Amino acid sequence: MKELPDLSNATNLEYLYLIGCESLIEIPSSISHLHKLETLTAMGCINLEVIPAHMNLESLQTVYLGGCSRLRNIPVMSTNIRYLFITNTAVEGVPLCPGLKTLDVSGSRNFKGLLTHLPTSLTTLNLCYTDIERIPDCFKSLHQLKGVNLRGCRRLASLPELPRSLLTLVADDCESLETVFCPLNTLKASFSFANCFKLDREARRAIIQQSFFMGKAVLPGREVPAVFDHRAKGYSLTIRPDGNPYTSFVFCVVVSRNQKSDKTIPPSLLWRRIIAQDEGYPVEVWNRIGDVFKYRTEHLLIFHFDFLEFDNRDIVFEFSSESHDFDIIECGAKVLTEKSIKESYESGSDQAFEDDVVFEPSKAFGDEKYGDCCIL
C-alpha cells in the first residue's frame, strides 16, 4: 500500500493500525477528521516520512511508531496523549504532552535530548540505545516517575538528582557515565549499572549506600566493600547474631559470568539461610540478578532483606546459581540497625565503601554488542 484513502468520512474510527506498510510515505491530512481515534499504530513502515501537523485529535491517547526508520519529525497530534512509543526511528526530539505517562524513544539513535521541562505526570521513561548526552535537572520534580531505562546510552556522562518516587533505574552499558547526584534519596529503588566502568568513587559509594535502604544494586566490582563487616570467599557466609532476634541485613555478592551460561534462562541468585546447620529450616529466596551473561568482568550484586528472625545460634547463608550462569567469588553482609544505617550514610570514609581496583572491561569475553532494547 503506497497511500491511504481519504479518511474524512471515517469519523467513528477508533483504532488505526499500519503495520509493515513498507511503501507508505505519508499519512494523509484527512486523519485530522478522526476525532474518535484513540490509538494510532505505525510499525515497520520503513519509508514513512510525513505525519500531518496542526492536528488536535482530542481522543488520541496512545501512539506507537516503531521501526519507521526515515521518520524524523513527530508533530503534536493531540494534547491528550498518555502513551507515546517512538522506537527505532530517526527522530531528534519529541513533542511532550502535559498528561504524558509513558515515553519510549528506545533505539532512536538520532535522539539527542529531552526538553527542559518534562510533564510531571510521567511514570515511565525509556531512552535506551539513544545518543542522549544529558538528563535535564527537572528530573527531580517528576514525583510520579517510577521507571527509567538508560541502557546503552553511551554518551551519557552524568545523572542529575533523581525523584524520590523512582523504583527502577537501568543504566547498563553507559560507558561514559562517571557521576551521579549525591546523595541518592530513592530509598526503595533498584539500580543496575552493569558495565559502567567509569563510575567515579563518589558515585559508587552513593550507589552502595542507597542499597542499604531496602534497595538493590548491580555495578562492576571485584571485591566486597569493607563496609560489609562480615565477608567470606566463595558462596557461604556464617554470621553470629548479637542477641537481637529481629535483624535486617544487606548482602553483597561478587559474581562472575561463566562461559557455560545458558542465555535462554533468566539468571537468578538463589540464597538460603541455615540456622545451626539445621537442614530442616531453609529459607529460599530467588533474587533476579540481571543479564549476567553480558557482564564483561566481575560485578557486585547488593540487596536488602528485612527482619530475619533467629535465636542466638550461628546463621549460615549460602548463595548459588541453580542454572550455573555465574560463579560466586565472594560474599558479604552487614547487620543493620538504625544506628549503623545512619553511620554508614554519614560516613566520610570512601575506603569503607571502596577497594582500589580500577574496573576495566575484561577481554576474556570480548567486546560484545547487545541488540534489543527492553521496555520497563
Buried (B, 14 or more C-beta within 10 A) or exposed (E): EEEBEEBEEBEEBEEBEBEEBEEBEBBBBBBBBBBBBBBBBBBBBBBBBBBBEEBEBEEBBBBBBBBBBEBBBBEBBBBBBBBBBBBBBBBBBBBBBEBBBBBBBBBBBEBBBBEEEBBBBBBBBBBBBBBBBBBBEBBBEBEEBBBBBBBBBBBBBBBBBBBBBBBBBBBBBBBEBBBBBBEBBBEBBBBBBBBBBBBEEBBBBBBBBBBBBBBBBBBBBBBBBBBBEBBBEEBBBBBEBEEEEEBBBBBBBBBBBEEEBEEEEBBBBBBBBBBEEEEEEEEEEEBEBBBBBBBBBBBBBBBBBEEBEBEEEEBBBBBBBEBEBBBBBBBBBBBBEEEBBEEBEEBEEEEBBBEEEEBEBBEEBEEEEBEEBEEB
